[in-house]
Amino acid sequence: MKSISRLRKETVLIIIVSVVVAASWLLVPAPPGAVDRTLYSPFGTPTTLMDLVLAIGSGLLFLQALKNFKQELKPAYRLVACAQLSVGLLTLFFPYIEYYDLWSNNWLNMASYLPYLVGSVLMYFGARQFMKTVGLSSRLTAPWLMLAVTLLLWGVHAVIPHYNTWTGFNERQYDWFEVVTIVPVLFYAAAGYIMLKIRHAIGLDYRKSFGWLGIGLLLQMGAAVTVMVMDITGYENWYFASRAYEFPIILGDIGVLCAAYQFNAIGLSTVGSGLGRLFGRRKEAVTSLDIITYVAGMASNPRTIDPVLDKVRTISAELTPGKPLTAGEEDALRAVYLQLEQHLVAGDPLRSFTKESLRSTVGRHFGLEAGSSATFWGRLA
């Protein structure tokens, strides 16, 4: 089984590779006459290279997480992974446009909008599938509503006065094309909102994953807004010339990469790793309440196990600091654990558990031994 330390190394390696690839390009000489071109920037190619490496890396990490979850959830993961892979792969020709300053070529310029047009739509349908799988609902998951809002915003956009950004287009062609700047704004915004709504309702184990994913997608939405605005006001400004508009995109990709890391980290033991091991952090005594709290966090929908935890709340409320649990309380918590175990093995909609794999995960996390008498763990049937 993969360790958390190996997963961290893989994630950090993706970030390092993106930085190294971007920095290496700064050593490449500028093309002849580049400094005299209005839209050329020496940072254009490096920032897009960093963007595509992060996007591809996060897509591959999402695909790697597939094995941890049930078949019903895998379509959502595949859509999210494909969204990031499409962003990365469709960005491959972007450095070519940047390096040779081919922005005046309308066909190549239009193609440069594809990564986030395709990526935003796939990400939205991935978020929609996630929400459906966990049993939540939102009006934003209705494709007809997204289509209606897109058409409405498209109509509003058409009457806004604008700079002559596309010199090869007449007014009608410009208005028709601008839908590609609206779709990423709307679909990334909807996907980000859905992910954060899931985070609010889902179990503790999954909150970091959906939180990072929501933040990353909202940053992508912010970057898409700036592109839409520049298509109206023009690109001859410091924000485009410095390629500052790329930084929200890069930060968004880092957010999605962190989400992919967190999804892969679910269920991996963190005992004896990281800074705690380096500095010799004191190991706290594990209690039966700690075990119950940890296992309850694995449930994807906390509402389904809420009645089971009533007894835990009663015991916690009556617990005196420094006083050990009574034999009766230990037995009650053991019964609660077995109910949680049954729910996770038979009824959780996201992750695949067996009794053996669940106990192995809990045992590794807390460093529990089969015959331990300090908690109910040694008395499980």
C-alpha positions in Angstrom: 0.0 0.0 0.0 1.2 3.5 -0.8 2.4 5.6 2.1 1.5 9.1 2.8 5.2 10.1 2.5 5.4 8.7 -1.0 2.2 10.6 -2.0 3.6 13.8 -0.6 6.8 13.3 -2.7 4.8 12.7 -5.8 2.8 15.9 -5.2 5.8 18.0 -4.4 7.6 16.6 -7.5 4.8 17.8 -9.8 5.2 21.3 -8.4 9.0 21.2 -8.7 8.8 19.9 -12.3 6.4 22.8 -13.2 8.8 25.4 -11.7 11.9 23.8 -13.4 10.2 23.6 -16.8 9.0 27.2 -16.5 12.4 28.5 -15.3 14.3 26.5 -18.0 12.4 28.3 -20.7 13.7 31.6 -19.5 17.1 30.5 -20.7 15.8 30.2 -24.3 16.7 33.2 -26.4 13.8 35.5 -27.4 12.7 35.2 -31.1 14.0 37.9 -33.5 12.1 41.1 -33.1 10.2 40.0 -30.1 10.9 43.1 -28.0 9.2 45.2 -30.6 5.9 43.2 -30.6 3.0 44.7 -28.7 1.7 41.6 -27.1 5.0 39.7 -26.6 6.1 38.9 -23.0 9.2 36.8 -22.0 7.0 35.4 -19.2 4.2 34.2 -21.5 5.7 30.8 -22.3 7.1 30.0 -18.9 3.8 30.7 -17.1 1.8 28.6 -19.6 4.3 25.7 -19.2 3.9 25.9 -15.5 0.1 25.9 -15.9 0.0 22.8 -18.2 2.4 20.8 -16.0 0.3 21.5 -12.9 -3.0 20.7 -14.7 -1.7 17.4 -16.2 -0.2 16.4 -12.8 -3.4 17.0 -10.9 -5.4 15.1 -13.6 -3.1 12.1 -13.2 -3.4 12.3 -9.4 -7.1 12.2 -9.6 -7.0 9.2 -11.8 -4.7 7.5 -9.3 -7.3 8.1 -6.6 -9.9 6.0 -8.5 -9.0 2.8 -6.7 -10.0 4.2 -3.3 -13.6 4.7 -4.2 -16.7 2.8 -5.2 -17.8 2.3 -8.8 -20.6 4.8 -8.5 -18.2 7.6 -7.7 -15.7 6.8 -10.4 -17.5 8.7 -13.3 -17.2 11.9 -11.2 -13.5 11.4 -10.6 -12.9 10.6 -14.3 -14.7 13.8 -15.3 -12.6 15.9 -12.9 -9.4 14.2 -14.1 -10.4 14.6 -17.8 -11.1 18.3 -17.1 -7.6 18.9 -15.8 -6.0 16.7 -18.4 -7.8 18.6 -21.2 -6.7 21.9 -19.7 -3.1 20.7 -19.7 -3.1 19.0 -23.1 -5.0 21.7 -24.9 -2.5 24.2 -23.5 0.4 22.5 -25.2 0.2 24.7 -28.3 -0.1 27.8 -26.1 3.7 28.2 -25.6 4.0 28.2 -29.4 1.6 31.1 -29.8 3.3 33.0 -27.0 6.9 32.4 -28.1 6.2 33.5 -31.7 3.6 36.1 -30.8 1.0 34.6 -33.0 -1.9 36.4 -31.4 -2.8 38.1 -34.7 -3.6 34.7 -36.2 -7.4 34.5 -35.4 -7.5 30.7 -35.8 -4.7 30.1 -33.3 -6.1 32.8 -31.1 -9.5 31.2 -31.0 -7.9 27.8 -30.3 -6.2 29.3 -27.2 -9.6 29.6 -25.5 -10.2 25.8 -25.8 -8.4 24.6 -22.6 -10.7 26.3 -20.1 -13.8 26.1 -22.3 -13.5 22.3 -22.4 -12.1 22.1 -18.9 -14.9 24.1 -17.3 -17.7 22.1 -18.9 -16.1 18.7 -17.9 -15.5 20.0 -14.3 -19.1 21.2 -14.0 -20.4 17.8 -15.0 -17.9 16.1 -12.6 -19.1 18.3 -9.7 -22.7 17.5 -10.7 -22.0 13.8 -10.6 -20.3 14.2 -7.2 -23.4 15.9 -5.8 -25.7 13.3 -7.2 -23.6 10.5 -5.7 -23.6 11.9 -2.2 -27.3 12.5 -2.3 -27.4 16.3 -2.3 -29.3 18.6 -4.6 -28.9 22.1 -6.1 -30.6 24.0 -8.8 -27.2 24.5 -10.4 -27.0 20.8 -11.3 -29.8 21.3 -13.8 -28.1 21.6 -17.3 -31.1 23.5 -18.7 -30.6 26.2 -16.1 -26.9 26.5 -16.9 -27.9 26.8 -20.6 -30.5 29.4 -19.9 -28.1 31.6 -17.8 -25.4 31.2 -20.5 -27.8 32.5 -23.2 -28.9 35.3 -20.9 -25.3 36.4 -20.2 -24.5 36.0 -23.9 -27.3 38.4 -24.8 -26.2 41.0 -22.2 -22.6 40.7 -23.4 -23.6 41.4 -27.0 -24.9 44.9 -26.1 -21.9 46.0 -24.1 -19.6 48.4 -26.0 -16.2 46.9 -26.5 -12.7 47.5 -27.8 -11.9 46.2 -31.2 -10.1 43.2 -29.8 -10.6 40.9 -32.8 -9.5 42.9 -35.9 -10.5 40.0 -38.2 -14.1 39.8 -37.0 -17.1 41.9 -37.8 -19.5 42.7 -35.0 -21.7 39.7 -35.5 -18.7 37.3 -35.5 -17.4 38.9 -32.4 -20.7 38.5 -30.6 -21.0 34.9 -31.6 -17.5 34.0 -30.5 -17.8 35.7 -27.1 -19.8 32.8 -25.7 -16.5 31.0 -25.2 -15.5 33.6 -22.7 -18.8 33.3 -20.8 -18.9 29.5 -20.4 -15.7 29.1 -18.3 -16.9 31.9 -15.9 -20.3 30.4 -15.4 -19.3 26.7 -15.3 -16.3 27.1 -13.1 -18.4 29.3 -10.7 -21.1 26.6 -10.6 -18.6 23.8 -10.1 -16.8 25.7 -7.3 -20.1 26.4 -5.5 -21.2 22.8 -5.8 -17.9 21.5 -4.4 -18.1 23.9 -1.4 -21.7 22.9 -0.8 -20.6 19.2 -0.7 -17.8 20.1 1.6 -20.3 21.7 4.1 -22.4 18.6 4.2 -19.9 15.7 3.8 -18.0 13.7 6.4 -14.8 15.0 8.1 -12.5 12.8 6.0 -13.6 14.5 2.8 -13.8 18.1 3.8 -10.2 19.2 2.9 -10.6 17.5 -0.5 -13.8 19.3 -1.5 -12.6 22.5 0.1 -9.4 22.7 -1.9 -11.3 21.7 -5.0 -13.9 24.4 -4.5 -11.2 27.1 -3.9 -9.2 26.0 -6.9 -12.3 26.2 -9.2 -13.3 29.6 -7.9 -9.8 30.9 -8.6 -10.2 29.5 -12.2 -13.5 31.3 -12.4 -11.7 34.5 -11.3 -9.1 34.1 -14.1 -11.9 33.5 -16.6 -13.6 36.7 -15.6 -10.4 38.7 -16.3 -10.1 37.1 -19.8 -13.8 38.0 -20.5 -13.1 41.6 -19.3 -10.0 41.9 -21.5 -12.0 40.7 -24.5 -14.2 43.7 -23.9 -11.6 46.3 -22.9 -8.6 45.1 -25.0 -5.3 43.3 -24.3 -2.9 46.2 -24.6 -2.5 46.7 -20.8 0.0 45.8 -18.1 -2.2 43.0 -16.8 -1.9 41.0 -20.0 1.6 42.3 -21.0 3.0 41.0 -17.7 0.9 37.8 -17.9 -0.4 38.6 -14.4 -3.7 37.0 -15.6 -1.9 33.6 -15.5 -1.3 33.7 -11.7 -5.0 33.0 -10.7 -4.9 30.2 -13.1 -1.7 28.7 -11.6 -3.1 29.2 -8.1 -6.3 27.5 -9.1 -4.4 24.5 -10.6 -2.4 24.3 -7.3 -5.7 24.2 -5.4 -7.0 21.4 -7.6 -3.6 19.6 -7.2 -4.0 19.9 -3.4 -7.5 18.4 -3.7 -6.1 15.5 -5.7 -3.5 15.0 -3.0 -6.2 15.0 -0.3 -8.4 12.5 -2.2 -5.4 10.2 -2.5 -4.5 10.7 1.2 -7.9 9.5 2.4 -7.3 6.3 4.3 -3.5 6.5 4.3 -1.9 6.4 7.7 0.1 9.4 9.0 1.5 7.7 12.0 5.3 8.1 12.4 5.7 10.4 9.5 6.4 14.1 8.8 7.4 16.8 11.3 6.0 14.8 14.3 8.6 12.1 13.8 11.4 14.5 13.0 11.0 16.5 16.2 10.0 13.5 18.3 6.4 14.7 19.1 5.0 12.9 22.1 2.5 10.2 21.2 -0.8 10.8 23.0 -2.6 7.9 24.6 -5.4 6.6 22.3 -8.9 6.4 23.8 -12.0 4.6 22.6 -13.5 8.0 21.9 -10.6 8.8 19.6 -11.3 5.7 17.6 -15.0 6.4 17.3 -14.4 10.0 16.2 -11.9 8.9 13.6 -14.2 6.2 12.2 -17.2 8.5 12.2 -15.2 10.9 10.0 -15.0 8.3 7.3 -18.7 8.3 6.7 -19.4 10.4 3.6 -22.9 11.5 4.8 -22.8 12.4 8.6 -26.6 12.6 8.8 -26.9 8.8 8.2 -24.8 8.0 11.3 -26.1 10.8 13.5 -28.5 8.6 15.5 -25.7 6.0 16.1 -23.6 8.8 17.7 -26.2 9.8 20.3 -24.6 7.4 22.9 -21.2 8.8 22.2 -22.4 12.3 22.9 -23.9 11.2 26.2 -20.6 9.6 27.3 -18.6 12.6 26.2 -20.9 15.0 28.1 -20.6 13.0 31.3 -16.8 12.4 31.0 -14.7 13.9 33.7 -11.2 15.1 32.6 -8.5 12.6 33.7 -11.1 9.9 34.6 -10.9 6.7 32.5 -14.0 5.3 30.9 -15.9 2.7 32.8 -16.3 -0.9 31.5 -19.9 -0.2 30.6 -18.9 2.9 28.6 -16.2 0.9 26.8 -18.8 -1.7 25.9 -21.2 0.9 24.7 -18.5 2.5 22.5 -17.5 -1.0 21.2 -21.2 -1.4 20.1 -21.1 2.0 18.4 -18.0 1.1 16.5 -19.5 -2.1 15.2 -22.6 -0.2 14.0 -20.3 2.3 12.3 -18.3 -0.5 10.8 -21.5 -2.1 9.4 -22.6 1.2 7.9 -19.2 1.8 6.2 -18.9 -1.7 4.9 -22.5 -2.0 3.6 -23.9 1.4 3.1 -21.4 4.2 2.4 -21.9 5.5 -1.1 -18.3 6.7 -1.8 -15.6 4.4 -0.5 -15.3 0.6 -0.7 -14.6 -1.0 2.7 -14.3 -4.5 4.1 -14.3 -5.2 7.8 -10.6 -6.2 7.5 -9.5 -3.2 5.5 -11.3 -0.8 7.8 -9.8 -2.3 10.9 -6.4 -2.3 9.3 -6.7 1.4 8.5 -7.8 2.3 12.0 -5.1 0.1 13.5 -2.3 1.7 11.4 -3.6 5.2 12.1 -3.5 4.8 15.9 -0.8 2.2 16.1 -3.2 -0.2 17.8 -2.4 -3.8 18.6 -4.8 -6.6 18.4 -4.5 -7.6 22.1 -4.6 -4.0 23.5 -6.6 -3.6 26.6 -6.5 0.2 26.9 -9.5 0.5 24.6 -12.3 -1.7 23.2 -10.1 -2.5 20.2 -8.6 -5.7 21.7 -12.1 -7.0 22.3 -13.6 -6.7 18.8 -15.1 -9.9 17.5 
